[in-house]
Amino acid sequence: MNSQQTSKSLDVIDRAWATFCDHEEIYKQVTDDITEAVTDICQRQINAGNYDATAPLNEVYNDFEQRHCEPDSPFVTEVLQSDDLIIDTMELGEETVTRELFQRSVEHLVETEQLLYVYNRQQVRSHVAEMARYFALMRQRLTDEAHYKFTPNLVKMVKPDSADRKQPIMGRDREEAARFRRPIRQINEHINDQATEPAWELEDSVGSDWRETIRETMTTMSRFFNEGLPEEFDSLAAYQARAFKELYLDAVTKQGIEDSKSHVVTASTGGGKTEAFLFPTLAYALTAHKAHISGNKAVLTYPRKDLCDNQFERAFEYITEINRLESSLNASFEEAPLTISLQHSSREEVTLDCPHEDCDGTLEVPDSFSETHFECTTTRTHRIEYATVDRGEPADLIVTTQNSLHRRIMDKYGHDAFWEAPYPTKFLVLDEVHIYTDQAGMNVANVVRRFKQGMRKQSRQQSPMLVASSATINNAEDFTSRIFATKNAQRISPRENEQDTLSREHFIFVKATDPRDVRVPLGDSMYKPREEWSDVSQTTATNLSCMIQIAFGFFHTMRKQRAGDRPGLDVNKDRVLGFVDSIDSVSRLGGYVQEAEENGLYKYRFPDALLGERDNNPDCPRELFRGATDDEYDEDAVCESLPRIRTSILAQSTRMVSAGGRCRIENSILRR
């Protein structure tokens, strides 16, 4: 090919690249898929034990070809065969143009630090895979006097995984979402069927008027959906509509075999699981009020007090709007359509926004339990009696922890709250149910069993509604049926076509080495046989040591989101969240991390070229740098055996979980 032909070919490729980049959605999908393919290839190798994983570009290209080179694919029809390129594509050849666009896409991903070349330009590695490799080589860094060759390894095994982060589709303008009237209409249609029979408690309390009671409830709930929710909450997700219909109908109509079924609601974090089980629970409580059924209707349990407080505030807002629609904002506890109680040991610290119009005050429980209802700090006449912290009040909704519920089963407060009314509790909800594994799961299952026994003792005719909720749970139906001791469980979750893919989440599971005592030589002892060491530093390599170093690895090597990186982000995202399983561990972890940060131990995570010093990072010594380095200008040299670790992945959040000798790092990634 002569120079004129070469120049023409380059012009064609430049035009093709510009056209490709102009189709932003297609370009984003292609580059996301390339990155995902590289990550998946590397993950398979790492999970097989090869931490030096790479993805051959020919293998990545084969994946790209299968995904985007079919005749009817958008890449072909809207890019290669577009009016601007169709003639050039025919002259140069579709395969040639395709390969060049693929290669430029890879180059762009490398330039923007989403991929990195390894050894040569035919192999690439994703930054998630590079971090996994980095963690696998993690050593404990002690002081600048301790040589890295003698410091202990901390990581026994690393396993990465990835998954799409999906969000249920909501919004009045989205066809996949559900309008508020859909579940209302379906419920009314179902109860109008003459073959439908009422739940025992409705038949016992209102008899043949049960259908009218439900219609009245649906009228109020329809107004609540349209008038009582925030403006941005203009529709239900499709799975929320199903949950509202199915859970409510299961509660108000006659069921089959008693205790044969439980329910589990699953969706992504922030996907509206709370509303999925809370709305039908509130609707049932309102129905029970209209049917003159007294006593507690639902117990919502959470594993932690802060979750209790958060969910109590949310439920209070919804209950306030329903009570407002029922003209009962100032009603007494006994007369209010819906009531709510918070029960845990720190409940006196909870505050609420005053629901009265034109009042910006805060609702608090006055004088440390001399009163158990809430009063406004600005206007004392604003007294809310339908919300309480009285442990003995039989509120419609009781929000509590598992531990507090266990105590209520045995004490006088629980007797007053649960067992004095003629009808037992209807709903028992376990939120964040995935937490209840191992010994904690056994304890919770025992509490559930005892509570169910109390419900059956009070009335064997009334079928309980047992509901679990979780964002991350495997084998949801089996897990739920076992913790509730039911024959089966019904899962309610978004279907594939009812979700948007927002991002790609990457998980790196790190297993620490077994705890052990380690002697590290200092000074001249480093040059002597072990038996002649006189100057040593005694340390212990523990799971906590691993956790600290992994935290450093994340925080000081991952590029984080900065103000302006995406619309609406006006602050830097700079955090690592660590979760441990004891108060003692929390204290020690916080103290050690703070001390290590102040002493600058994190610098031992960096390659030498970044700091202009020697022997900081044994995995990237100066002699293996590719080309020359310049300490004066802090040149970002790349190690031959370890490509630069500084990642370009934009971290939305990072969570570190330690349990049972394992460190698990969960990292939520935003796609570009």
C-alpha positions in Angstrom: 0.0 0.0 0.0 1.5 3.4 -1.1 1.5 6.5 1.0 -1.5 7.9 -0.7 -3.6 4.8 0.0 -2.3 4.7 3.6 -3.4 8.4 4.1 -6.8 7.7 2.6 -7.2 4.6 4.9 -6.3 6.7 7.9 -8.8 9.4 6.9 -11.5 6.7 6.7 -10.6 5.3 10.1 -10.6 8.9 11.6 -14.1 9.5 10.2 -15.3 6.2 11.4 -13.9 6.9 14.9 -15.6 10.3 15.0 -18.9 8.8 13.8 -18.6 6.0 16.4 -17.9 8.5 19.2 -20.8 10.7 18.2 -23.2 7.7 18.8 -22.6 8.1 22.6 -25.0 5.3 23.7 -23.5 2.8 21.3 -19.9 3.9 22.1 -20.6 3.5 25.9 -22.2 0.1 25.4 -19.2 -1.2 23.3 -16.6 0.2 25.7 -18.4 -1.1 28.7 -18.7 -4.5 27.2 -15.0 -4.5 26.3 -14.1 -3.6 29.9 -16.5 -6.3 31.2 -15.1 -8.9 28.9 -11.5 -8.2 30.1 -12.7 -8.3 33.7 -14.5 -11.6 33.2 -11.5 -13.2 31.5 -9.1 -12.0 34.3 -11.5 -13.1 37.0 -11.7 -16.7 35.7 -7.9 -16.9 35.8 -7.6 -15.3 39.3 -10.3 -17.6 40.7 -8.2 -20.5 39.2 -5.2 -19.3 41.2 -3.4 -17.2 38.6 -3.1 -13.7 40.1 -1.0 -12.5 37.2 -4.1 -12.7 35.0 -4.3 -11.0 31.6 -6.8 -11.0 28.8 -5.4 -11.6 25.3 -6.9 -9.0 22.9 -7.8 -11.6 20.3 -10.1 -13.2 22.9 -11.6 -9.9 23.9 -12.1 -9.1 20.2 -14.0 -12.4 19.7 -16.3 -11.4 22.5 -16.8 -7.9 21.0 -17.5 -9.5 17.6 -20.2 -11.8 19.0 -21.9 -9.0 20.8 -21.7 -6.1 18.3 -21.0 -7.4 14.8 -24.2 -9.1 14.0 -25.9 -7.6 10.8 -28.8 -6.1 12.8 -26.7 -4.7 15.7 -26.7 -0.9 16.4 -22.9 -0.8 15.9 -23.3 -2.2 12.4 -26.5 -0.4 11.3 -26.0 3.0 12.9 -22.2 3.3 12.7 -20.6 1.1 10.0 -23.6 1.4 7.6 -24.5 5.0 8.4 -24.8 7.4 5.5 -21.5 9.0 6.5 -19.5 5.7 6.4 -21.3 3.2 4.2 -19.2 3.9 1.0 -15.9 4.1 3.0 -16.8 0.9 4.8 -17.4 -0.9 1.5 -14.1 0.3 0.0 -11.9 -0.4 3.0 -13.8 -3.5 4.2 -16.1 -3.8 7.1 -13.8 -6.2 9.0 -10.9 -3.8 8.7 -12.9 -0.8 9.9 -14.3 -2.9 12.8 -10.9 -4.1 13.9 -9.5 -0.5 13.8 -12.4 0.8 15.9 -12.0 -2.0 18.4 -8.3 -1.2 18.7 -8.9 2.5 19.1 -11.5 1.7 21.8 -9.0 -0.3 23.7 -6.4 2.5 23.3 -8.9 5.0 24.6 -9.7 2.8 27.6 -6.0 2.5 28.4 -5.5 6.3 28.0 -8.4 7.0 30.3 -6.9 4.4 32.7 -9.8 2.0 32.6 -7.6 -0.8 31.2 -3.9 -1.3 31.3 -1.5 -3.1 29.0 0.6 -5.9 30.6 4.0 -6.9 29.2 3.0 -6.0 25.6 0.2 -4.4 23.6 -1.5 -7.7 23.0 -2.6 -8.3 26.6 -4.6 -6.2 28.9 -5.8 -6.3 32.5 -8.7 -4.6 34.1 -8.0 -2.5 37.2 -10.2 -4.7 39.3 -8.0 -7.6 38.3 -4.9 -5.5 39.0 -6.2 -4.7 42.5 -6.9 -8.3 43.2 -3.3 -9.1 42.2 -2.1 -6.2 44.3 -4.0 -7.5 47.3 -2.7 -11.0 46.8 0.8 -9.7 47.3 0.0 -7.6 50.3 2.5 -7.5 53.1 2.4 -6.0 56.6 4.3 -2.7 56.6 5.7 -1.9 60.1 8.3 0.9 60.2 10.8 2.4 57.8 13.5 0.4 59.7 11.9 -3.0 58.8 13.0 -4.4 55.4 10.1 -5.6 53.4 11.8 -9.0 52.7 11.2 -10.0 56.3 7.7 -8.6 56.8 4.8 -11.1 56.8 2.4 -11.8 54.0 -1.2 -11.1 55.0 -3.4 -12.6 52.3 -4.0 -16.3 51.8 -6.5 -16.0 49.0 -8.3 -13.5 46.8 -11.4 -14.0 44.8 -13.0 -11.3 42.6 -16.5 -11.2 41.3 -18.7 -8.7 39.3 -22.3 -8.1 38.8 -24.5 -5.5 37.2 -26.0 -3.0 39.6 -29.7 -2.7 38.7 -32.4 -0.5 39.9 -36.2 -1.1 39.6 -37.7 1.2 37.0 -40.0 3.9 38.3 -41.5 7.1 36.9 -44.8 8.0 35.3 -43.1 8.4 31.9 -41.7 4.8 32.0 -43.8 2.1 30.5 -42.3 -0.6 32.7 -43.4 1.2 35.9 -46.8 0.8 37.5 -49.4 3.5 37.9 -50.8 3.8 41.4 -54.3 2.7 40.3 -53.1 -0.7 38.9 -52.8 -2.6 42.2 -55.9 -0.7 43.6 -58.0 -1.8 40.7 -56.7 -5.4 40.9 -57.5 -5.6 44.6 -61.0 -4.3 44.1 -61.6 -6.8 41.2 -60.4 -9.7 43.4 -62.6 -8.9 46.4 -65.6 -8.4 44.1 -65.3 -12.1 43.1 -68.0 -13.9 45.0 -65.7 -16.9 45.4 -63.3 -14.8 47.5 -63.6 -15.2 51.2 -62.4 -12.8 53.9 -59.6 -13.5 56.4 -60.9 -14.9 59.7 -60.4 -11.7 61.7 -62.4 -9.6 59.2 -65.2 -12.1 59.0 -65.3 -12.2 62.8 -65.2 -8.4 63.3 -67.4 -7.0 60.4 -69.0 -10.1 58.9 -70.6 -9.4 55.5 -69.4 -5.8 55.4 -65.8 -6.9 54.9 -65.8 -6.0 51.2 -67.0 -2.5 51.9 -64.3 -2.1 54.6 -61.6 -3.0 52.0 -63.1 -0.6 49.4 -62.9 2.2 51.9 -59.3 1.3 52.6 -58.5 1.3 48.9 -60.1 4.8 48.5 -57.9 6.2 51.2 -54.8 4.4 49.9 -55.5 5.7 46.4 -55.6 9.3 47.8 -52.4 8.5 49.8 -50.5 7.4 46.7 -51.6 10.5 44.7 -51.4 13.1 47.5 -49.3 11.8 50.4 -46.1 10.9 48.7 -43.2 13.1 47.7 -43.5 14.7 44.2 -40.7 12.5 42.8 -42.6 9.4 43.9 -45.0 9.6 41.0 -45.4 5.8 40.3 -44.7 2.4 41.8 -42.1 0.1 40.5 -43.8 -2.9 38.9 -42.6 -5.3 41.7 -43.9 -2.8 44.4 -47.3 -2.9 42.8 -47.2 -6.7 42.8 -46.1 -6.7 46.4 -48.9 -4.4 47.4 -51.5 -6.5 45.7 -50.2 -9.9 46.8 -49.3 -9.1 50.4 -52.5 -7.2 51.1 -54.7 -9.8 49.5 -53.0 -12.5 51.3 -53.6 -10.6 54.5 -57.3 -9.8 54.0 -58.6 -12.9 52.3 -58.8 -16.5 53.5 -55.7 -18.5 53.1 -55.1 -22.2 52.6 -53.0 -24.3 54.9 -52.1 -22.3 58.0 -48.4 -21.3 58.2 -47.7 -22.9 54.9 -46.1 -19.8 53.2 -43.9 -16.9 54.0 -42.8 -14.0 51.7 -39.5 -12.5 50.8 -39.0 -9.1 49.0 -35.7 -8.7 47.2 -34.4 -5.8 45.2 -31.2 -3.7 44.9 -30.1 -1.3 47.6 -32.2 1.8 47.3 -34.7 -0.1 45.1 -37.8 0.6 47.3 -38.0 -2.7 49.3 -39.3 -0.9 52.4 -42.2 0.5 50.5 -42.9 -2.9 48.9 -43.7 -4.4 52.3 -44.7 -1.2 54.2 -47.5 0.0 52.0 -49.5 -3.3 52.2 -48.8 -3.4 55.9 -50.2 0.1 56.4 -53.2 -0.8 54.2 -53.9 -3.8 56.3 -53.6 -1.8 59.6 -56.0 0.8 58.2 -58.5 -1.9 57.2 -58.2 -3.4 60.7 -58.9 0.1 62.2 -62.0 0.4 60.0 -63.0 -3.1 61.1 -62.6 -2.1 64.8 -59.8 -4.6 65.3 -57.6 -3.3 68.2 -54.1 -4.1 69.2 -50.8 -4.4 67.3 -51.0 -5.2 63.6 -47.4 -5.5 62.5 -43.9 -5.8 64.0 -41.1 -4.5 61.8 -37.7 -5.8 63.0 -34.2 -4.6 62.1 -30.7 -5.9 63.1 -29.5 -2.5 64.3 -30.8 0.5 66.2 -29.8 3.0 63.5 -31.9 1.1 60.9 -34.8 1.1 63.4 -34.6 4.9 63.8 -34.4 5.4 60.0 -37.3 3.2 59.2 -39.3 4.6 62.1 -38.9 8.1 60.7 -40.0 6.9 57.2 -43.0 4.9 58.5 -44.0 7.9 60.6 -44.1 10.2 57.6 -46.4 7.8 55.7 -48.6 7.2 58.7 -48.9 11.0 59.2 -50.1 11.5 55.7 -52.7 8.7 56.0 -53.9 10.1 59.3 -54.1 13.6 57.7 -56.2 12.1 54.9 -58.5 10.6 57.6 -58.7 14.0 59.3 -57.0 12.6 62.4 -53.7 14.4 62.7 -54.5 15.6 66.2 -56.3 12.4 67.3 -55.5 10.6 70.5 -53.6 7.3 70.5 -56.8 5.4 71.0 -58.7 7.2 68.2 -56.0 7.6 65.5 -56.5 5.5 62.4 -52.8 4.4 62.5 -50.3 4.4 65.4 -46.6 3.6 65.6 -44.2 2.8 68.3 -40.4 2.7 68.5 -38.9 0.1 70.9 -35.2 -0.2 71.6 -32.9 1.0 74.4 -31.9 4.3 72.8 -35.3 5.4 71.5 -35.3 8.6 73.6 -32.7 10.1 71.2 -35.0 9.9 68.1 -36.4 13.1 66.7 -39.0 13.7 64.0 -40.0 16.6 61.8 -43.2 18.3 63.1 -46.0 17.5 60.6 -48.0 20.6 61.2 -48.1 23.0 58.4 -45.9 26.1 58.6 -44.0 24.6 61.6 -40.3 23.9 61.3 -40.0 22.5 64.7 -38.7 19.1 65.8 -40.7 16.4 67.6 -39.1 14.9 70.7 -40.1 12.8 73.7 -40.0 15.3 76.5 -38.2 15.0 79.8 -36.7 11.5 79.3 -39.9 9.4 79.3 -42.0 11.5 81.7 -44.2 11.6 78.6 -44.0 8.8 76.0 -45.5 10.6 73.1 -43.9 13.3 70.9 -44.1 17.1 71.4 -42.8 19.9 69.2 -39.9 21.8 70.5 -41.1 25.0 68.8 -44.9 24.9 69.5 -45.8 22.8 72.5 -49.4 22.6 71.4 -48.2 20.4 68.5 -48.4 17.1 70.4 -48.4 13.9 68.3 -50.0 11.0 70.2 -50.1 8.4 67.4 -46.3 8.1 67.7 -44.9 6.8 70.9 -41.9 5.2 72.6 -44.0 3.5 75.3 -42.8 -0.2 75.3 -46.2 -1.3 76.5 -48.4 0.5 74.0 -50.1 -1.8 71.4 -49.4 0.4 68.5 -50.4 -0.7 65.0 -46.8 -0.7 63.9 -44.0 -1.5 66.3 -40.5 -0.9 65.0 -37.8 -2.7 67.0 -34.7 -4.8 66.9 -34.5 -8.6 67.1 -32.9 -8.3 70.6 -35.7 -6.0 71.8 -38.4 -8.3 70.4 -36.8 -11.2 72.3 -37.1 -9.2 75.5 -40.7 -8.2 74.8 -41.7 -11.9 74.4 -40.6 -12.4 78.1 -41.5 -9.2 79.9 -44.6 -7.3 81.0 -44.3 -4.7 78.3 -44.5 -7.3 75.6 -47.6 -8.8 77.3 -49.3 -5.4 77.2 -48.2 -4.6 73.6 -48.9 -7.9 72.0 -51.1 -10.3 73.9 -53.9 -8.2 75.6 -55.9 -7.6 72.4 -58.4 -10.1 71.2 -56.7 -10.4 67.8 -52.9 -11.3 67.5 -50.3 -9.5 65.4 -50.8 -10.0 61.7 -47.4 -9.0 60.1 -44.0 -10.1 61.3 -41.3 -8.5 59.1 -37.5 -9.3 59.2 -35.7 -6.7 57.2 -32.0 -7.3 56.1 -32.7 -11.0 56.6 -29.4 -12.0 55.0 -27.6 -10.9 58.1 -29.2 -13.7 60.1 -26.8 -16.6 59.4 -24.9 -19.0 61.6 -25.5 -18.4 65.3 -27.3 -15.1 64.7 -29.7 -16.9 62.4 -30.4 -19.6 64.9 -31.2 -17.0 67.6 -33.5 -15.1 65.2 -35.2 -18.3 64.1 -35.8 -19.1 67.7 -37.3 -15.7 68.4 -39.6 -16.1 65.3 -40.7 -19.5 66.5 -41.6 -18.2 70.0 -43.5 -15.2 68.6 -45.4 -17.4 66.2 -46.4 -19.7 69.1 -47.8 -16.6 70.9 -49.7 -15.6 67.8 -51.2 -19.1 67.5 -52.0 -19.3 71.2 -54.0 -16.0 70.9 -55.9 -17.2 67.9 -55.3 -20.3 65.8 -57.8 -19.2 63.2 -55.8 -16.1 62.1 -53.1 -16.7 59.5 -49.9 -14.7 60.1 -48.1 -12.8 57.4 -44.4 -13.6 57.6 -42.3 -11.3 55.4 -38.5 -11.0 54.9 -36.6 -8.4 52.9 -33.0 -8.3 51.6 -30.9 -6.7 48.9 -28.2 -9.4 48.9 -29.4 -12.9 49.5 -28.8 -16.2 47.8 -31.5 -18.9 47.7 -34.0 -16.4 49.0 -37.0 -18.7 49.1 -35.2 -21.5 50.9 -33.5 -19.2 53.4 -36.8 -17.5 54.2 -38.8 -20.6 54.6 -36.2 -22.0 57.0 -35.9 -18.9 59.2 -39.7 -18.6 59.4 -40.2 -22.4 59.6 -42.7 -22.5 56.7 -43.2 -25.1 54.0 -42.3 -22.6 51.3 -41.7 -18.9 50.6 -42.9 -16.7 47.8 -40.4 -14.3 46.3 -41.4 -10.9 45.1 -38.7 -9.1 43.1 -38.2 -7.0 40.0 -38.2 -8.9 36.7 -35.4 -8.5 34.2 -37.3 -6.1 32.0 -38.4 -4.1 35.0 -34.9 -2.9 35.9 -32.4 -0.4 34.5 -28.7 -1.3 34.7 -27.0 1.6 36.4 -23.5 0.4 36.9 -21.2 -2.5 37.3 -20.3 -3.6 40.8 -17.1 -5.3 41.6 -16.4 -7.4 44.7 -13.0 -8.6 45.9 -13.1 -11.2 48.6 -9.9 -11.4 50.6 -9.1 -14.2 53.0 -6.4 -13.4 55.5 -3.6 -15.7 56.5 -3.8 -17.5 59.8 -2.8 -15.3 62.8 0.8 -15.8 63.8 3.6 -14.2 65.7 6.4 -12.8 63.5 10.0 -11.6 64.4 11.3 -8.9 62.0 15.0 -8.1 62.1 16.1 -4.5 62.3 19.4 -2.7 61.6 22.5 -4.9 61.2 20.4 -8.0 62.2 19.0 -8.0 58.7 22.4 -9.2 57.4 22.8 -12.0 59.9 21.4 -15.6 60.2 18.1 -15.8 62.0 19.6 -17.4 65.1 21.9 -14.4 65.5 19.3 -11.7 65.3 19.7 -9.3 68.3 17.7 -6.3 67.2 14.2 -7.4 66.2 10.6 -6.1 66.1 8.0 -8.5 67.5 4.6 -8.3 65.8 1.6 -10.4 65.2 0.0 -10.8 61.8 -3.8 -11.0 62.3 -7.0 -10.6 60.4 -7.1 -7.0 61.6 -3.7 -6.4 60.1 -5.0 -7.7 56.8 -8.0 -5.5 57.1 -5.9 -2.3 57.8 -3.6 -2.9 54.9 -6.4 -3.7 52.5 -8.1 -0.5 53.5 -4.9 1.3 52.7 -4.7 -0.5 49.4 -8.1 0.8 48.5 -7.9 4.3 49.8 -4.5 5.2 48.5 -4.5 3.5 45.1 -8.0 3.8 43.8 -9.0 6.9 42.0 -12.1 8.3 43.6 -14.9 10.5 42.4 -14.2 14.1 42.5 -16.5 17.1 42.4 -17.7 17.6 38.8 -17.0 14.0 37.7 -20.8 13.6 37.2 -23.8 15.8 37.3 -24.9 16.6 40.8 -21.6 15.7 42.5 -20.3 18.8 44.1 -18.1 17.1 46.8 -15.2 14.7 46.7 -16.1 11.1 47.3 -13.4 9.9 49.7 -14.3 7.1 52.0 -13.8 3.5 53.0 -16.4 1.9 55.2 -15.3 -0.9 57.4 -17.7 -3.4 59.1 -16.4 -5.6 61.9 -18.2 -8.0 64.3 -17.3 -6.6 67.7 -17.1 -3.2 69.5 -13.5 -4.1 70.5 -12.6 -4.6 66.8 -14.1 -1.2 65.9 -12.1 0.6 68.5 -8.8 -1.1 67.6 -9.3 -0.8 63.9 -10.1 2.9 64.1 -7.1 3.5 66.4 -4.6 1.6 64.2 -5.8 3.1 61.0 -5.5 6.6 62.4 -2.0 5.9 63.8 -0.8 4.4 60.5 -2.2 7.3 58.5 -0.3 9.8 60.8 2.9 7.8 60.5 2.6 7.6 56.8 2.7 3.9 56.5 0.5 4.1 53.5 3.4 5.2 51.4 4.8 1.6 51.5 1.9 0.8 49.2 3.3 3.0 46.4 5.8 2.1 43.7 9.2 3.8 44.3 8.9 6.1 41.3 5.9 7.8 42.8 7.8 8.8 45.9 11.3 9.0 44.7 12.5 6.6 47.4 13.8 3.1 47.3 12.5 -0.2 48.8 9.0 1.0 49.5 7.3 -1.5 47.3 9.1 -4.8 46.7 6.6 -5.8 44.0 7.8 -2.9 41.9 11.5 -2.2 42.5 13.3 0.6 40.6 15.4 -1.7 38.5 12.3 -3.1 36.8 10.9 0.2 35.7 10.1 0.5 32.1 12.5 3.2 30.8 14.0 6.1 32.8 12.5 7.8 35.7 12.8 11.4 36.9 12.4 12.0 40.6 12.4 15.7 40.2 9.2 15.6 38.1 7.8 12.6 40.0 7.5 10.6 36.7 4.7 8.0 36.7 6.9 5.2 35.6 5.4 1.7 35.0 6.9 -1.4 36.5 7.5 -4.2 34.0 6.2 -6.9 36.4 3.5 -4.8 38.0 1.7 -2.1 35.8 0.8 1.0 37.7 -1.7 0.3 40.4 -3.3 3.7 40.4 -6.8 2.9 39.2 -9.2 4.9 37.1 -12.4 3.3 38.2 -14.8 5.8 39.7 -15.7 4.5 43.1 -19.3 5.2 44.2 -18.7 3.5 47.6 -16.4 1.0 49.1 -17.4 -1.4 51.9 -15.1 -3.7 53.8 -16.6 -6.6 55.8 -14.8 -8.9 58.1 -16.3 -12.0 59.6 -15.1 -15.5 60.3 -11.5 -14.9 59.4 -12.3 -13.3 56.1 -12.1 -9.8 54.8 -14.5 -8.9 52.1 -14.2 -5.7 50.1 -17.3 -4.6 48.3 -16.7 -1.9 45.7 -19.6 -0.2 43.8 -18.4 1.1 40.5 -20.1 3.7 38.2 -19.7 3.0 34.5 -18.5 5.9 32.4 
